[in-house]
C-alpha cells in the first residue's frame, strides 16, 4: 500500500492532466505548475541533480521575464515556455 506522500504525489500527477480542459489544444496554459510538480516527482525519485536543474531553469525563465504566457502578462505559448525551461535545464550554463 502506498504511503501518504506517495498517494499525494500520485494524486497530483493525475490531477494536472485535467486541470484546464477548456484550453485543450490551444497551447496557452502556463506549464510552470506542472513542471514544478515534475520537480517534486524527481525529488521523490531521488533524482536531486535533475530536480535542481529543473527548478533553477524555471526560476531563470521567470526572472528573465522574456517568455511568459498570458497569465503572466505575455503572449508566449505553453510550448514556448516549456522549451525555454528545457533549454536552460539541459544547458551547461546554469547561471
C-alpha positions as CSV (number, residue, x, y, z in Angstrom):
1,X,0.0,0.0,0.0
2,X,1.4,3.4,-0.9
3,X,2.5,5.8,1.9
4,X,0.7,9.2,2.3
5,X,3.4,11.1,0.4
6,X,3.2,8.5,-2.4
7,X,-0.6,9.0,-2.6
8,X,-0.3,12.8,-2.7
9,X,2.3,12.6,-5.5
10,X,0.1,10.1,-7.5
11,X,-3.0,12.3,-7.0
12,X,-1.1,15.4,-8.0
13,X,0.2,13.8,-11.2
14,X,-3.3,12.6,-12.0
15,X,-4.9,16.0,-11.3
16,X,-2.6,18.0,-13.5
17,X,-3.6,16.1,-16.6
18,X,-7.1,17.5,-16.5
19,X,-6.5,20.9,-14.9
20,X,-7.7,23.2,-17.8
21,X,-9.8,21.2,-20.3
22,X,-11.3,24.3,-21.8
23,X,-7.8,25.3,-23.1
24,X,-7.0,21.9,-24.5
25,X,-5.1,22.2,-27.8
26,X,-4.8,25.9,-27.6
27,X,-1.2,25.9,-26.1
28,X,-1.9,28.9,-23.9
29,X,-1.8,27.3,-20.4
30,X,1.2,28.1,-18.2
31,X,3.2,24.9,-17.8
32,X,5.2,26.0,-14.8
33,X,2.9,24.4,-12.1
34,X,3.0,21.1,-14.0
35,X,6.8,21.4,-14.3
36,X,7.2,22.1,-10.6
37,X,5.1,19.0,-9.9
38,X,7.6,17.1,-12.1
39,X,10.4,18.6,-9.9
40,X,8.7,17.2,-6.8
41,X,8.4,13.8,-8.6
42,X,12.2,13.9,-9.3
43,X,12.9,14.7,-5.7
44,X,10.8,11.8,-4.7
45,X,12.7,9.6,-7.1
46,X,16.0,10.8,-5.6
47,X,17.0,12.5,-8.8
48,X,18.3,15.5,-6.9
49,X,20.5,16.9,-9.7
50,X,17.7,16.9,-12.3
51,X,15.2,18.3,-9.8
52,X,17.6,21.2,-9.0
53,X,18.3,21.8,-12.7
54,X,14.6,21.9,-13.5
55,X,13.8,24.2,-10.6
56,X,16.7,26.5,-11.5
57,X,15.6,26.6,-15.1
58,X,12.1,27.6,-14.1
59,X,13.3,30.3,-11.8
60,X,15.6,31.7,-14.5
61,X,12.8,31.8,-17.1
62,X,10.5,33.6,-14.6
63,X,13.3,36.0,-13.5
64,X,14.2,37.0,-17.1
65,X,10.6,37.6,-18.0
66,X,11.2,37.2,-21.7
67,X,9.0,34.2,-22.2
68,X,5.6,34.5,-20.5
69,X,2.2,33.0,-21.0
70,X,-0.9,35.3,-21.0
71,X,-1.5,34.8,-17.2
72,X,2.0,36.3,-16.6
73,X,1.4,39.3,-19.0
74,X,3.0,37.8,-22.0
75,X,1.9,36.1,-25.3
76,X,4.2,33.0,-25.4
77,X,2.6,29.6,-25.8
78,X,2.8,26.7,-23.5
79,X,5.4,25.2,-25.8
80,X,7.5,28.4,-25.8
81,X,7.7,28.4,-22.0
82,X,8.4,24.7,-21.8
83,X,11.1,24.9,-24.4
84,X,12.8,27.9,-22.7
85,X,12.8,25.9,-19.4
86,X,14.0,22.7,-21.1
87,X,16.8,24.7,-22.9
88,X,18.0,26.0,-19.5
89,X,17.6,22.7,-17.7
90,X,19.7,21.0,-20.4
91,X,22.3,23.7,-20.6
92,X,25.7,23.5,-19.1
93,X,25.4,27.3,-18.4
94,X,23.3,27.2,-15.2
95,X,24.0,30.8,-14.0
